Amino acid sequence: MQKNERFLTVSELASLARLSPRTIYNRLSVGGLGLPPSIKLPKSRRVLFRASDVDSWINRHQMVASQVS
């Protein structure tokens, strides 16, 4: 992990993915199906996503969408 790495919250990921936060939480509850890797903070309910993982995840989905079009 890089020292100044940026993390996104569930709300930020939901906004980028154009999903509701509830959808993100629902997917997390079944193992994160279709989401970038998440990090759950110890002794907290907070879930974060590394910005670099989110970027890769978005790029993969854009490539898949362009192949379907």
N, C-alpha and C positions, 0 to 999 in steps of 0.2 A: 504494500500500500504506500502510495506517495504521501509525502508530508502535507502538501496543500491540496490534496485531492478533494474535489467537490462531491457532495452527496445531495440527492433529491429525496424529498418526502413523497408519501403516497399521493398527496394532492398535486404536487408538481408533476409527478409521473402521469397521473390521470389527465392533467391538462395537456401535456405533450402528446399523449396517446389518444386524446379525445374520447376518454372513457370516464365514467364516474368513479369517484374514490371507492364507492361501495363495490363496484365491479372488481377493482384492484384487490380489495380486502377479500372478496369472495374467491378470487383466483388464488390468493395467498393461502386461504384456508384449505385448499385442495392441493397444496404443494407448489404453488407458484406457477401453475400451468400457463404457458404462453407468456411469461413475464421474464424480465432480466433477473439475474441473481439478486437476492435481497439480503440485508443485514438487519437482524433484530438486536436492538441494544439490550444488554443485560439489565435485569431488574426494571424493565420498562416495556411498554406496549408499542413503542415507537419502532417503525420499520423504515429503513433507508435503502436507497439504491445508489450505487456508484455512478456518477455521471458518465464515466467512460463505458461502463456496461450498458447503460441506457442508450448511448450513442451507437454502440455496436448493434444493439437489439433493433433500434430504429432503422439502421442501414440494412440489416438483414431483411426486415419486413418490406422496405422500399424495393429491394432487389426482387423479392418474391412477387410483389405487386406489379412491378414493371414486366416480369416474365409472363404474368397472367394476362396482362393487357394486350 
